[in-house]
């Protein structure tokens, strides 16, 4: 199946778009130059079949992740998002391999959606996110901060506060952006709580986090 995907991607490759995509991602990855809609069309049937069988093909995902082209990495995260209801807490060890390699905000943020779904449906998830929130790897900490995005009334507010507090004082852009993003998103559900949070921790929050958090307040 990997070979079939590679053949389909190669047919759709576009040098000009590949160069632009590579530049946008700071030359960190190779690209075929395939835009989102045609890329997802390549593996739409494959994903439907996987959903029908209710089985994640970790061997295929691992092989695709090893490829240097970012489109394969996008396939992996799209596949996991599409299969998230068939994932369990025990699958986090498999997902961890994708989190820890070929890291950049694009795949990290998509993988946070997968982690968030698993965590929301398993009582062990909150403790794991607290552990991740103090990990040496700031990409892991970013996932801990944003994994509850779009969960609205189902947001574990105590957990949200603790993972953010664990990262106050950071000088890392991607952490401070994540803090602001998570607060901004939750402000659409509970603006009073977010205002209170900003009041309590204003002296410790970065200006970036505050600016992002206040967007809808």
C-alpha positions in Angstrom: 0.0 0.0 0.0 2.9 2.3 0.7 4.1 1.9 -2.9 0.6 2.7 -4.2 0.5 5.9 -2.2 3.9 6.9 -3.4 3.0 6.3 -7.0 -0.2 8.4 -6.6 1.7 11.2 -4.9 4.4 11.2 -7.5 1.8 11.6 -10.3 0.4 14.6 -8.5 3.7 16.2 -7.7 4.3 19.9 -8.6 7.8 21.3 -8.4 6.7 24.9 -8.0 4.3 24.2 -5.2 6.8 21.8 -3.6 9.3 24.6 -3.4 6.8 27.0 -1.8 5.7 24.4 0.7 9.2 23.6 1.6 10.1 27.3 2.1 7.0 27.8 4.2 8.1 25.0 6.5 11.6 26.5 6.7 13.2 23.8 4.6 12.7 21.2 7.2 11.0 18.6 5.0 10.7 17.5 1.4 7.4 18.0 -0.4 5.7 16.6 -3.5 3.8 19.8 -3.7 0.3 18.4 -3.4 -2.4 20.6 -1.9 -4.8 19.3 0.8 -7.9 18.4 -1.2 -6.2 16.3 -3.9 -3.8 14.8 -1.4 -6.7 13.5 0.8 -8.5 12.3 -2.3 -5.6 9.9 -2.9 -6.3 8.0 0.4 -10.0 8.6 0.9 -10.9 5.0 -0.1 -8.1 3.5 2.0 -9.3 5.3 5.1 -12.9 4.3 4.5 -11.7 0.6 4.3 -9.7 1.0 7.5 -12.8 2.4 9.3 -14.9 -0.5 8.0 -12.4 -3.0 9.3 -11.9 -1.0 12.6 -8.2 -1.8 12.5 -5.2 0.5 12.5 -2.4 -0.5 10.2 0.6 0.5 12.3 3.0 -1.1 9.9 1.8 1.0 7.1 1.8 4.2 9.2 5.3 3.5 10.4 6.6 3.0 6.8 4.9 6.1 5.6 6.3 8.1 8.5 9.8 7.0 7.5 9.4 8.7 4.1 11.0 12.1 3.8 8.0 13.7 2.1 5.7 15.7 4.3 2.6 14.5 2.4 3.2 11.0 3.9 3.3 12.5 7.4 0.1 14.3 6.7 -1.4 11.0 5.6 -0.4 9.4 8.9 -2.1 12.1 11.0 -5.2 12.2 8.7 -5.4 8.5 9.1 -5.2 8.6 12.9 -7.7 11.4 13.1 -10.1 9.4 10.9 -9.5 6.3 13.0 -9.6 8.0 16.4 -12.7 6.3 17.7 -10.9 3.0 17.3 -7.9 4.1 19.3 -7.3 3.4 23.0 -5.0 4.6 25.7 -2.7 1.7 25.0 -2.1 3.2 21.5 -0.4 6.3 22.9 2.9 4.4 22.8 2.5 4.0 19.0 1.5 7.7 18.6 4.4 8.8 20.8 6.8 7.7 18.1 5.2 10.1 15.7 5.1 12.9 18.2 8.8 12.6 19.0 10.1 12.5 15.4 9.9 14.8 12.4 8.5 17.4 14.7 7.0 20.7 13.6 3.8 22.6 14.5 1.8 21.2 11.5 1.9 17.5 12.5 2.1 18.2 16.3 -1.1 20.2 16.3 -2.9 17.5 14.3 -1.6 14.7 16.6 -2.8 16.8 19.6 -6.4 16.2 18.3 -5.8 12.4 18.4 -4.3 12.6 21.8 -7.1 14.8 23.0 -9.8 12.3 21.9 -8.0 9.4 23.7 -7.5 11.4 26.9 -11.1 12.6 27.0 -12.2 9.0 27.0 -9.9 7.5 29.5 -9.5 8.3 33.2 -5.7 8.0 33.1 -5.4 10.7 30.5 -5.3 13.7 32.9 -2.3 12.4 34.8 -0.5 11.7 31.5 -1.1 15.2 30.3 0.2 16.7 33.6 3.3 14.6 33.1 3.6 15.7 29.4 3.2 19.4 30.5 6.6 19.3 32.2 8.4 17.2 29.6 11.8 18.4 28.4 10.5 18.5 24.8 8.4 21.7 24.3 6.5 20.0 21.5 5.2 17.4 24.0 4.3 20.3 26.4 2.5 22.0 23.5 0.3 18.9 23.0 -0.5 18.9 26.8 -1.6 22.5 26.5 -3.8 22.3 23.4 -5.1 18.8 23.5 -8.5 20.0 24.8 -9.2 22.5 22.0 -12.8 22.6 20.8 -14.0 20.4 23.7 -16.2 23.3 25.0 -18.3 22.3 28.0 -16.4 19.0 28.2 -13.1 20.8 29.0 -11.4 19.7 32.2 -10.8 23.2 33.5 -8.6 22.1 36.4 -6.4 20.2 34.0 -6.3 23.2 31.6 -5.2 25.5 34.4 -2.5 23.1 35.7 -0.9 22.4 32.3 -0.8 26.1 31.5 0.6 27.1 35.0 3.3 24.4 34.5 4.5 26.4 31.5 4.3 30.0 32.7 7.5 31.9 32.3 8.5 30.1 29.2 10.4 32.0 26.5 9.4 29.5 23.8 7.2 31.0 21.1 5.3 27.7 20.4 4.5 27.3 24.1 3.3 30.9 24.7 1.3 30.7 21.5 -0.3 27.5 22.6 -1.2 29.0 26.0 -3.0 31.9 24.3 -4.7 29.6 21.8 -6.1 27.3 24.5 -7.4 30.2 26.6 -8.9 31.9 23.5 -10.6 28.8 22.5 -12.1 28.2 25.9 -13.1 31.8 26.2 -15.8 31.1 23.6 -17.4 28.7 26.1 -16.5 30.3 29.5 -15.3 33.9 29.1 -15.7 34.6 32.9 -13.2 31.8 33.8 -10.7 32.9 31.2 -10.9 36.5 32.4 -10.3 35.3 35.9 -7.4 33.2 34.8 -5.8 36.2 33.1 -6.3 38.3 36.3 -4.7 35.6 38.5 -1.7 35.0 36.3 -1.2 38.2 34.3 2.2 39.0 35.8 3.5 35.5 34.7 1.9 35.3 31.3 3.7 36.5 28.2 2.3 39.4 26.2 1.8 37.0 23.3 -0.3 34.6 25.5 -2.4 37.5 26.8 -3.0 39.0 23.4 -4.1 35.7 21.9 -6.3 34.9 24.9 -8.1 38.2 24.9 -9.1 38.0 21.2 -12.8 37.2 21.9 -13.1 38.8 25.3 
